[in-house]
């Protein structure tokens, strides 16, 4: 089933979104051991449909994590990222985009809960880590990938390894909150803003295009 072409089209995308939404709730409620029958029933589809879209529970779980991580990149955050290539002041624009992105991550309890679930289940299901790594950062975070690719295409950044750049940007801006959150604590607003402003400076300083 892993090699079978995935369904496409508007109806298929609607079903896929319903499956991911139901699976997130089920995984958070019952853990990774929840049955695919339960997820299918909660999504209002058959178990065959779930497998047609995702191939395995590991692949579905990976999609749930990716959806939760990218959820803060919807709406205004996605628009801010998409506008970066045309920004007259790239540093200021990326800083503001990062502030909106990080604020959304800090307010998303599901992201922390899912990360904790992954950590708790890896000893029983090491294939979860393989599934996550298999798709690569670009596949998991298209909004960030598209923004960085466009900036490189415009000559505003030099990004020889897109996957590495995505990981580094997440490491500078988002991962500190996931780490602290997994221990039941938070970074205060001042620390958060310092991480954002310094992180943007570090990222742009490394990937900046050479001056003419």
C-alpha positions in Angstrom: 0.0 0.0 0.0 2.9 2.4 0.6 3.7 2.5 -3.1 0.1 3.0 -4.3 -0.7 6.4 -5.8 -2.5 8.7 -3.4 -6.0 9.9 -4.3 -6.1 13.5 -5.7 -8.6 16.2 -6.4 -10.8 18.4 -4.2 -12.9 15.6 -2.7 -9.8 13.6 -1.9 -8.2 16.6 -0.3 -11.3 17.1 1.8 -11.2 13.5 3.0 -7.5 13.7 3.7 -8.1 16.8 5.9 -10.9 15.1 7.7 -8.7 12.0 8.4 -5.8 14.1 9.7 -8.2 16.1 12.0 -9.8 13.0 13.4 -6.4 11.3 13.7 -5.0 14.2 15.7 -7.8 14.0 18.2 -7.6 10.3 18.4 -3.8 10.2 18.9 -4.0 12.9 21.6 -6.8 11.1 23.3 -5.6 7.5 23.1 -2.0 7.6 22.1 -0.4 5.9 19.1 -2.1 2.6 19.9 -5.5 3.8 18.8 -6.9 1.6 16.1 -7.2 2.7 12.5 -10.9 1.6 12.6 -11.5 4.2 15.3 -9.8 7.0 13.3 -11.7 6.0 10.1 -15.0 6.1 12.0 -14.2 9.4 13.6 -13.4 10.8 10.2 -16.5 9.4 8.6 -14.6 7.3 6.0 -13.7 3.7 5.6 -10.5 2.2 6.9 -9.6 1.4 3.2 -9.9 5.1 2.5 -7.5 5.9 5.3 -4.9 3.4 4.0 -5.4 4.7 0.4 -4.4 8.2 1.6 -1.6 7.4 4.0 -0.5 3.7 3.6 0.3 3.1 7.2 -0.4 4.4 10.7 3.1 5.7 10.9 2.6 7.8 7.8 -0.7 9.1 9.2 0.9 10.0 12.5 3.7 11.8 10.6 1.1 13.8 8.7 -0.6 14.7 11.9 2.6 16.1 13.4 3.4 18.0 10.2 -0.1 19.5 10.2 0.2 20.6 13.8 3.6 22.1 13.3 2.5 23.9 10.1 -0.9 25.1 11.5 0.7 28.2 13.0 1.9 29.0 9.5 -1.6 29.4 8.1 -3.4 32.7 7.7 -1.5 35.8 8.5 1.8 33.9 9.1 1.6 32.3 5.6 0.9 35.7 4.0 3.8 37.2 5.8 6.2 34.5 4.7 4.9 34.7 1.1 5.6 38.5 1.1 9.2 38.1 2.2 10.8 38.0 -1.4 9.3 41.4 -2.2 10.1 43.1 1.2 12.2 46.2 1.0 13.7 45.5 4.4 14.1 41.7 4.6 15.3 41.7 8.2 12.3 43.7 9.5 9.9 41.6 7.5 11.3 38.3 8.6 11.3 39.5 12.2 7.7 40.4 12.1 6.8 37.2 10.3 8.7 35.2 12.9 6.9 37.0 15.8 3.5 36.0 14.4 4.7 32.4 13.7 6.2 32.0 17.2 3.2 33.5 18.9 1.0 31.0 17.2 3.3 28.1 18.2 3.3 29.2 21.8 -0.5 29.2 21.9 -0.9 25.8 20.3 -1.1 23.2 23.0 -1.5 20.3 20.5 2.1 20.9 19.2 3.6 20.3 22.6 1.3 17.4 23.3 2.1 15.7 20.1 5.8 16.2 20.6 5.5 14.6 24.0 3.6 11.7 22.5 6.4 11.1 20.0 9.0 11.0 22.7 6.9 8.7 24.8 6.2 6.2 21.9 9.7 6.1 20.2 10.9 3.2 22.4 7.9 1.1 21.3 7.6 2.4 17.7 11.0 3.5 16.4 9.5 3.5 12.9 7.9 6.8 13.9 11.3 8.5 13.7 12.1 6.8 10.4 8.8 8.0 9.0 9.4 11.6 10.1 12.9 11.7 8.7 11.9 10.1 5.5 9.8 13.0 4.2 12.4 15.6 4.9 11.9 19.1 6.3 10.9 20.6 2.9 8.1 18.1 2.6 6.8 18.8 6.1 7.1 22.6 6.0 6.1 23.8 2.5 5.3 27.4 3.6 8.8 27.9 4.9 10.4 26.0 2.0 8.5 28.1 -0.5 9.6 31.4 1.1 13.3 30.4 1.3 13.3 29.0 -2.2 11.8 32.3 -3.5 14.3 34.4 -1.6 17.1 32.3 -3.1 15.6 32.5 -6.6 15.5 36.3 -6.3 19.2 36.4 -5.2 18.4 37.8 -1.8 19.7 34.7 0.0 22.1 31.9 -0.9 20.6 28.6 0.2 22.6 25.7 -1.1 20.8 23.1 1.2 17.1 24.0 1.7 16.4 21.2 4.1 19.2 22.2 6.4 18.2 25.9 6.2 14.6 25.0 7.3 15.9 23.0 10.3 18.1 25.8 11.3 15.3 28.4 11.1 13.1 26.2 13.2 15.9 25.6 15.6 16.4 29.3 16.1 12.8 30.3 16.3 10.5 27.5 17.3 12.3 24.6 18.8 13.2 26.4 22.1 9.5 26.6 22.9 8.9 23.0 22.1 11.8 21.9 24.3 10.7 24.1 27.3 7.1 23.2 26.7 7.9 19.5 26.9 9.2 20.1 30.4 6.1 21.9 31.5 7.6 25.4 31.5 7.6 28.4 29.1 10.0 31.1 27.9 8.8 34.6 28.9 8.0 37.4 26.4 11.4 39.1 26.7 13.4 35.9 26.2 11.1 35.0 23.2 11.7 38.4 21.6 15.5 38.1 22.0 15.5 34.7 20.5 13.5 36.0 17.5 15.6 39.1 16.8 18.9 37.4 17.4 17.8 34.3 15.5 16.8 36.3 12.5 20.1 38.1 12.6 22.0 34.8 12.8 20.0 33.2 10.0 20.3 36.2 7.6 23.9 36.7 8.5 24.8 33.2 7.4 22.6 33.0 4.3 22.9 36.6 3.1 23.8 37.0 -0.6 27.3 38.5 -1.0 27.4 42.2 -1.6 28.1 43.3 -5.2 
